[in-house]
Amino acid sequence: MNRIAKLTFMLSLALTQPLVQAHSDPELEVHGALAMGYIKSSGNNYLSSSTQGTNNVYEVAINARTSLTPELLVAGQLMARDYGTSDDGRMRLDYLQLDYQFWRALSGSAGLRLGKLKNPVGFYNDSRDIVFSRPGILLPSVYLEDTGIRDLLFASEGVQGYSHWELGPSLSHLVVGWGRERDATDEFERAAGMDIGGDVEIDDLLTAQWIGEWAGGSLRTGISYFGGNLRLRPEDASVLPATRLEADLWVLSLQRLWSNGSLTAEYRLTEATTVTAGSRSQSKSDSAYVQYRRQFGQQWSGYLRYDLNALDRNDRRGYRAEASTGAPRYTRFSRSHVAGFQWAPTSNWGVFGEFHYVDGTANVRAQDNVGRDVQRYWTMGLVMIAYQF
Amino acid sequence: MHAVLPLPRWGLIVLIALIGLLSAPTVRADDANVEIFTHASIDQQYLTRSFLRAVFSLRVRTWPDGQPIRVFVLDDSDPLHIRFCQEHLATYPYVLRKSWNRTSYTGTGLLPVRVDSIEDMRRRVERTQGAIGYVPVAPRDETARSPS
């Protein structure tokens, strides 16, 4: 989608806003969002092949839902996303689900979902593609935003059971899901930035999340699990051996809300076992962030985030990797200091800005920096304008 | 190659932005009280604070008796909406908005219908089966029904 087409689409959305808002037929709801952005980095290329800046950043989503019966909801979303070199802007089916809520009472509810489903990991994974429902323009590294494997984490085809219930002063939310085997060759090749000469399949996908709320929702905590196997079957095993990756991902979440602000902290631990050519190796990586967001009235908010990302939990400063491989140790971690703001003149419009000052390059993609030395200290500025209806 | 550290320039920009944020005006709720307003078919025993939170955060789609829930709200910045969030849900408009955005982009519920005025709210709620909204407290208005 070129820039003129994007502007035309945005203008048409704005002009149709009164019509959309006047449409209140409860039988069919149609909503969507469009966002355009600009990224400029210094020191290292980020989601671009240069530091000159890229406006090749947009998100377009349109979703619809309808109640077939009061208990049965069907919903789907089409999404196109382009984020420099990490996504290609192709339109894809984001989710399509049947949701049957079979139990409801004053103290809780429960149901089943079937179809292509969002995976609930942390507070934000299942709504990560739209800037309005993220904690900032870029997600914290807990969500593997920079790795290019977002699609693997984002959604799966399968079934989920969910429930929420009150117990004393607390409210609990539980989601448990299973995903069927599927081909992930395209996503994996995009993440690797190369043709891998074979097929990649994902199977044994399991997800589980519990979130507890206290004090009327002003204190939230949660634990999420996401696990699965990734199998690489090369066309020529003499060039690339068959490989199986067993991954377990855990996320701990904590959030405190006030009338004028919130404090959020999350921690991710990823354990991976790689089996290739008869050998077996294990690795652990982890990431954490803390973010304070302050509301300034209804329209303005600002936030500060400190984000840590380590590719090896047992070598967070990278000394061992530097000694064994010779690679600079700062390629093994990233420590991001982030300041951002959001201006929402109406509930439909949002203008976002974000600045990153980063120590380390663990969140810099190698394929964006081919033929150049990466810099330990680097910066990034992002702006985004978005409309939802 | 040496490390690039253009922090002072960017730092100045961030500082200016933060000063701008700090000077932004704060929207406050006015002093009008607000009460729940439902379609006549809704059993008032359902209107507990915890169930209202479930309804307005879109976690439930039907009333306990099976009627589909239809939620009507004013704009986020409307003082009555702010008051309603504080008094009846013990939450904040920005939190509710985040919750609705999440619902929209995960397809897990039906979104509230936004109305333009209190009169519109009354008219739409009265005419819609299973509807719920809110209105200013009006002691002599017998059509308004509030939880016990």
Chai-1 contact restraints between the chains, C-beta under 6 A:
chainA,res_idxA,chainB,res_idxB,connection_type,confidence,min_distance_angstrom,max_distance_angstrom,comment,restraint_id
A,S24,B,V113,contact,1.0,0.0,6.0,A-B,restraint_1
A,P26,B,R70,contact,1.0,0.0,6.0,A-B,restraint_2
A,H31,B,S104,contact,1.0,0.0,6.0,A-B,restraint_3
A,S42,B,V4,contact,1.0,0.0,6.0,A-B,restraint_4
A,S42,B,P6,contact,1.0,0.0,6.0,A-B,restraint_5
A,G43,B,V4,contact,1.0,0.0,6.0,A-B,restraint_6
A,R65,B,G107,contact,1.0,0.0,6.0,A-B,restraint_7
A,P70,B,T62,contact,1.0,0.0,6.0,A-B,restraint_8
A,P70,B,P68,contact,1.0,0.0,6.0,A-B,restraint_9
A,A75,B,G107,contact,1.0,0.0,6.0,A-B,restraint_10
A,Y95,B,G107,contact,1.0,0.0,6.0,A-B,restraint_11
A,Q97,B,G107,contact,1.0,0.0,6.0,A-B,restraint_12
A,Q101,B,R61,contact,1.0,0.0,6.0,A-B,restraint_13
A,R104,B,V60,contact,1.0,0.0,6.0,A-B,restraint_14
A,R104,B,T62,contact,1.0,0.0,6.0,A-B,restraint_15
A,A105,B,P64,contact,1.0,0.0,6.0,A-B,restraint_16
A,L106,B,F51,contact,1.0,0.0,6.0,A-B,restraint_17
A,L106,B,P64,contact,1.0,0.0,6.0,A-B,restraint_18
A,S109,B,V60,contact,1.0,0.0,6.0,A-B,restraint_19
A,K118,B,T106,contact,1.0,0.0,6.0,A-B,restraint_20
A,D126,B,T106,contact,1.0,0.0,6.0,A-B,restraint_21
A,S127,B,R102,contact,1.0,0.0,6.0,A-B,restraint_22
A,S127,B,Y105,contact,1.0,0.0,6.0,A-B,restraint_23
A,S127,B,T106,contact,1.0,0.0,6.0,A-B,restraint_24
A,I130,B,Y105,contact,1.0,0.0,6.0,A-B,restraint_25
A,F132,B,N101,contact,1.0,0.0,6.0,A-B,restraint_26
A,S133,B,N101,contact,1.0,0.0,6.0,A-B,restraint_27
A,S133,B,R102,contact,1.0,0.0,6.0,A-B,restraint_28
A,S133,B,Y105,contact,1.0,0.0,6.0,A-B,restraint_29
A,H164,B,R59,contact,1.0,0.0,6.0,A-B,restraint_30
A,E166,B,S50,contact,1.0,0.0,6.0,A-B,restraint_31
A,G216,B,A90,contact,1.0,0.0,6.0,A-B,restraint_32
A,G217,B,T91,contact,1.0,0.0,6.0,A-B,restraint_33
A,L257,B,V95,contact,1.0,0.0,6.0,A-B,restraint_34
A,S259,B,Y92,contact,1.0,0.0,6.0,A-B,restraint_35
A,Q295,B,Y94,contact,1.0,0.0,6.0,A-B,restraint_36
A,F296,B,L21,contact,1.0,0.0,6.0,A-B,restraint_37
A,F296,B,A24,contact,1.0,0.0,6.0,A-B,restraint_38
A,G297,B,A24,contact,1.0,0.0,6.0,A-B,restraint_39
A,G297,B,P25,contact,1.0,0.0,6.0,A-B,restraint_40
A,G297,B,T26,contact,1.0,0.0,6.0,A-B,restraint_41
A,G297,B,V27,contact,1.0,0.0,6.0,A-B,restraint_42
A,Q298,B,V27,contact,1.0,0.0,6.0,A-B,restraint_43
A,Q298,B,D76,contact,1.0,0.0,6.0,A-B,restraint_44
A,Q298,B,S77,contact,1.0,0.0,6.0,A-B,restraint_45
A,W300,B,L21,contact,1.0,0.0,6.0,A-B,restraint_46
A,W300,B,A24,contact,1.0,0.0,6.0,A-B,restraint_47
A,G302,B,L21,contact,1.0,0.0,6.0,A-B,restraint_48
A,A339,B,V14,contact,1.0,0.0,6.0,A-B,restraint_49
A,F341,B,A17,contact,1.0,0.0,6.0,A-B,restraint_50
A,F341,B,L21,contact,1.0,0.0,6.0,A-B,restraint_51
A,S347,B,D76,contact,1.0,0.0,6.0,A-B,restraint_52
A,F355,B,W10,contact,1.0,0.0,6.0,A-B,restraint_53
A,F355,B,V14,contact,1.0,0.0,6.0,A-B,restraint_54
A,D373,B,M1,contact,1.0,0.0,6.0,A-B,restraint_55
A,Q375,B,A3,contact,1.0,0.0,6.0,A-B,restraint_56
A,Q375,B,V4,contact,1.0,0.0,6.0,A-B,restraint_57
A,R376,B,A3,contact,1.0,0.0,6.0,A-B,restraint_58
A,Y377,B,A3,contact,1.0,0.0,6.0,A-B,restraint_59
A,Y377,B,L5,contact,1.0,0.0,6.0,A-B,restraint_60
A,W378,B,V4,contact,1.0,0.0,6.0,A-B,restraint_61
A,T379,B,P6,contact,1.0,0.0,6.0,A-B,restraint_62
A,T379,B,W10,contact,1.0,0.0,6.0,A-B,restraint_63
